[in-house]
Amino acid sequence: MKEVYGEQCLARCTIFRWCQRYVAQRVHIKDLKCPGQAHVLTNSATTLAVNELIRQNRRITTREVAVELSINKGTALYIIHKKLGYGKVVHSGCPSICQRITRRREWVFA
């Protein structure tokens, strides 16, 4: 198998462990703990800092928040939408060009 997969090849002990778990009817792999770093790393200090930035300037962009706090843009977006519950607002009275700008720049509670 190493000839085909090279360094990406699984160790034999890993394969044997999987077989033993399958035989023992532990087929729910998603419930097992996964080693490694979490995809989104947030803590209460970062969440509070993002909230404070948005309260100071409600027209701040996700990219500006990420640069200000030295975090990933995806993490900033996750905190804004999932943790803080902010959503975007589009004014119905504006022309379409105004709506595009507003959609990107303005954050309010959903």
C-alpha positions in Angstrom: 0.0 0.0 0.0 2.9 2.3 0.6 3.9 2.0 -3.1 0.4 3.4 -4.0 -0.3 5.9 -1.3 3.3 6.8 -0.1 3.4 8.7 3.2 -0.5 9.1 3.1 -0.9 5.4 3.8 -2.5 4.5 7.1 -0.7 2.4 9.7 -1.7 -1.2 10.1 -2.4 -0.7 13.8 -5.0 2.0 12.8 -6.7 -0.3 10.4 -6.8 -3.1 13.0 -8.2 -0.7 15.6 -11.0 0.3 13.1 -11.8 -3.3 12.4 -12.0 -4.1 16.2 -14.4 -1.1 16.7 -16.5 -2.2 13.8 -16.7 -5.7 15.1 -17.6 -4.3 18.5 -20.5 -2.4 16.8 -18.9 1.1 17.4 -19.6 2.3 13.9 -20.5 5.9 14.9 -17.2 7.5 14.0 -18.5 11.0 14.2 -19.0 10.6 18.0 -15.3 9.8 18.6 -13.0 12.6 19.6 -10.8 14.0 16.8 -7.3 15.1 17.5 -6.2 18.5 16.3 -7.1 22.1 16.3 -10.7 23.2 16.3 -12.0 24.9 13.1 -13.2 28.0 14.8 -11.4 29.2 17.9 -13.3 31.8 19.9 -13.3 32.9 23.5 -15.4 35.4 25.5 -12.7 38.1 25.2 -12.8 38.0 21.4 -16.6 37.9 21.3 -16.8 40.9 23.6 -14.2 42.8 21.6 -16.1 42.1 18.3 -19.3 43.3 20.0 -17.7 46.5 21.2 -16.3 47.3 17.8 -19.7 46.8 16.2 -21.4 49.0 18.8 -18.8 51.7 18.3 -19.3 51.7 14.5 -22.3 49.8 13.2 -21.0 50.2 9.6 -17.8 48.3 10.2 -17.1 45.4 7.8 -16.2 41.9 8.7 -12.7 42.4 7.2 -12.2 45.5 9.3 -13.1 43.6 12.4 -10.7 40.8 11.5 -7.8 43.2 10.8 -8.5 45.2 14.0 -8.5 42.1 16.2 -5.9 40.1 14.2 -8.3 37.1 13.7 -9.4 35.2 10.6 -12.2 36.7 8.5 -14.2 33.5 8.8 -13.8 33.5 12.6 -15.0 37.1 12.7 -18.0 36.2 10.5 -18.8 33.2 12.8 -18.7 35.4 15.9 -20.9 38.1 14.4 -23.6 35.8 13.0 -23.6 32.7 15.3 -22.3 34.0 18.7 -23.7 37.6 18.7 -26.7 37.0 16.5 -26.2 40.0 14.2 -27.7 40.1 10.8 -27.6 42.4 7.8 -30.3 45.0 7.0 -31.3 46.2 3.6 -33.5 49.3 3.3 -36.4 48.8 0.9 -36.5 52.4 -0.2 -33.0 52.5 -1.6 -32.0 51.8 -5.2 -30.2 48.6 -5.9 -26.7 50.1 -5.7 -27.4 51.5 -2.3 -28.8 48.1 -1.1 -25.5 46.3 -2.1 -23.4 48.8 -0.1 -25.7 48.6 2.9 -25.8 44.8 2.7 -22.0 44.7 3.1 -21.6 47.4 5.7 -24.4 47.6 8.2 -24.9 45.1 11.1 -28.0 45.1 13.4 -29.6 42.5 15.6 -31.5 39.8 13.7 
